[in-house]
Amino acid sequence: MIWPLRRKSKKRMARIIIDGPIDGGTRKLFLKAIKQIEDREFPALLLRIDSPGGTVGDSQEIHAALLRLREKGCHVVASFGNISASGGVYVGVGAEKIVANAGTITGSIGVILRGNNLSKLLEKIGIQFETVKSGIYKDILSPDRSLTKEERTLLQSLIDSSYNQFVEAVAKGRNLKVDEVKKFADGRVFTGLQAKELGLVDEIGDENSARLLASQMADLDEKLQPITLGRPKKKLLGFLPGSSILSKVFGALSMELNTSGQVLWLYKP
């Protein structure tokens, strides 16, 4: 008896790109795209990540959305581009499989919190802050003074809690033991090849390799290209020569100014 050949599904896979630092804008676009994937019942998602990470809460919400999507039967494959570090890794471990280039910069598993101590500068130019507060820690990380020993201890406990959340998510997502992850989760970065040896990624390859893997997992026609969702609207600046460079400069500056004093999962070389 000759069995008929099984036809591949003609459904298309979805594609989302996370490009640049992860922040509230990234989260909003991502969640909107996830809703479209759920409504249109895409069988697979190709997630392209080229990000140094960013804010903790936004990274966690994107990660949680990926897990919910997988629970609904959508296969998720992450493709790491030039860089997928810190919060980029946290988002990536929400995928079933991760594909990275051999030279991708990844890792930087850890937490950073930065404030600005401008007390000497303010003293030179004759500016003095007057503060009235309800508790001794209310003006912690104020730019007009140094941290006290007690404040530094308090902030370190905050960092440690965030760090443990990060490590546990990586361990669960990559099917590793927490102690194994902690051996390399000290902020260092790796190439894609090194990350594969550690179990952070599954395969070495480009975005097309990740697309083919997602097609196989969802039993889709490999010739069909994905539909990209969640693209940001192009602003007037985007039509000017060199706009992409200017956009990245403004984005980096905005990230630096807006996240001062925030706990970040961010690779900052």
N, C-alpha and C positions, 0 to 999 in steps of 0.2 A: 504494500500500500504506500502510495506517495503522498506525503503530507504537504499541504500548501505552505509556501513560505510566509512567515509572519511579517506583516508590514509594520514598519516603524511609524510611530505616531507623527502626524503632521503638525502637531502643536508646536508653538515656538517657546523658547525659554526667555526669561526676562534678564535684563542686565542693569545693575546699578553701579555707578562710579562714585567712590569717596576719594576726592582729590583735594589735598591740603589739610590743614588742621581741623580737628573735629570740634565743633561748637554747636550752639543752639540752632544756627542756620542749617548746618549739616543734618542735624537730627530731624528738623521739620521736613526737609526735602526727602529724607530717607523714609520716614514714617508714612509720608504721602505716597511714595512709590510702593511701599509694602502693602498699603491698602489697595492700590491698583492691582498688584499681583494676586492678592486674595480674592478680589472681586472678579477678576478675569480668569482665575484658577490656572495660573501658569504652573506647569509641572516642575520647573527648575529655575534657579536663580544663579546667574554668574555675577559674583560680587568682586569688582575690581577695586583694590585698595592701594592708594599711593599717598600715604599720610604719616606724619610723625607722631600722631596721637593728638590729644587735647584734653578737654574737660572730662572729669570723671563721670558725672551724672549723665551727660549726653552719650558717652561711650557705653554706659551701662544700659541705657534705654534702647540703643541700636542693637546691642547684643541680645537683649531680652526679646526684641521684635523678631530677630532671626530665629531664636529658639521656638517662638510661637508659630512662625511660618513653617518650620520643619515639622512641628507637631501636626500640622494640617496636611502633611504629605508632600510638601514642596522640597525638592532636593536643592541643597545650597553648596556651591563650590566657590571658595575664595581664591582670587588670583592676586598675589602680592607683586606690585610693580617695582619702581626704583627703591621705595622705602615703605615699609609697613612696620612701624615701631610703636612701642608703648601702647597707647590707646588703640592704635591700629591693630596690634596683636590681639588686644582684648576683644575687639570687634571680630577679628578673623577667626578666633577659636569658637565663635558661634556657628561656624560652617561645619558641614560634615567632613569635607576634605579641603586641604589648603595646598595650592601649587605656588611655588616661588621660583623666580629666576635664580640662577646660580650665584649671581652677584647682588641680589636684593639685600638691602640693609634692613635687618629686622631685629627683634629682641627689645632691649631697653625696658625690660619688665621692672617697673618700680614706680615710685611716686616722688613728685617734687612740689615744694611749696616755697615761693619766693616773695619777699617783701622788699621795700626800699628804705634803707636807713639814711635819711637826708639831714640828720641832725647837725652835722658839722657845716654843711652848706648853708642851712637855714640860719645857723649862728653867725656865719660870716656876713650874710646879707641882712641880718637884723630882723628875721622873722621868728616869732615865737608863738606856738600853739597854746591856747587855753582850753582845757578839756574838763568837762563835767560828765561823770559817768555813774552808772547804777551799780557796777560791779568791777572788781579789780582787773578782770580780763576783757572788759568791754572794748578797750582800744588796743587790743593785741595787734601787733604788726603795724602800729601807727608809724608813719615815716619820720616823725620828729624825735624818735628815741630808739635806743637799743632794746632788744628783748631781755627780760629778766630771766633768771635761771628757772623759775617756776613756769614762766610762759613757754620757754623752750621745751621743757618736759611735757607740758600739756600738748603742744603742737606735735611733738614726736609721737605721742600716743595716737593722735589723729592720723598721722602718716602711717603708723604701724597697722592701724585698723584697715585703712584703704589698701595698703600693701597686701595684707592677708586676703582681702576680697579678690584682688587681682590674681594672686597665686592660686587660690582655690578655683577660680574660673578657668585658668589655663590648665590646671591639673585635670579638671573634669572634662573640659573640651577636647583635650589631647589624650585622654585616657592614661595619664601619668600620675604617679604618687606625688603628694604635696612636697615631701622631702626631696624628691628628684628635681622638681621645678625650682625649689629654693637654692639648689646648688648652682644654678646659672641665672637666677632671677635677682641679680644685684645691680642692674642698670646697664650692664655691658651689652653691646650690639654684636650681631653675627651676620655672616653672609648667608644666603639661602642654603648653600651646601652645608655649612656648619649647623644651621637650624634643622636641617633634615636629620643629621646625625643625632641631634638632641631630641628629636621627636616633635619639634614645633611645626614642621611642615611634612606633608605626605609625599609630594613629588617635586622634582625639579623640571621646570618648563615655563613657557610663556603663557600669555592669556589665551591663545588658541588651544594650547594643551589643556588648560582648565575648562575651556568651552567643550572640547571633545569629551573630557571626563564627565562633565555634567550631562551631556547628551547621552552617553552610555548609561549613566545611573538612572536617568529618567526614560530611557528607551526612546529617544527622539532621533529624527533624521539629522545626521551630522552635517548635512549640507545647508540646513536652514540656519540663518544668522539670528542672533538674539535681538530682542527689542529693548532699547535703552530707555529707562524710566528715571524720573527724578532729576532731570537736568535743571540747573539754575537758569532763570531767565537772563538773557543777554542784555546787559545794560549798555547805554550809549558809549561808555568808555571802551566797551568790547570791540567796537568797530574801528578804533584808532590804532595806528601802527605801534607795536611794542606794548599793546594793552595787556597782554598776558603777564609780562614782567611787572608792569605797574600794579596789576591786580594782586600779584603775589606779594609784592613789597607792602602794599596797603594792608593786605590780609595779615601778614606777619606782624606789622606794627599794631594793628587793631588787636590781635591776639595778645601781644605783649602788654598793652595798656589795659585791656579788659579783664585779664586773668591774674593781674597782680594781687597776691594775697589769697588766691584760690589753690586748692589741692588739684594737681594735674597729673594725668598719665601722658606725659609728653617727653619726646626725645629732644633735648636741647644741647647740641654739640657746642 
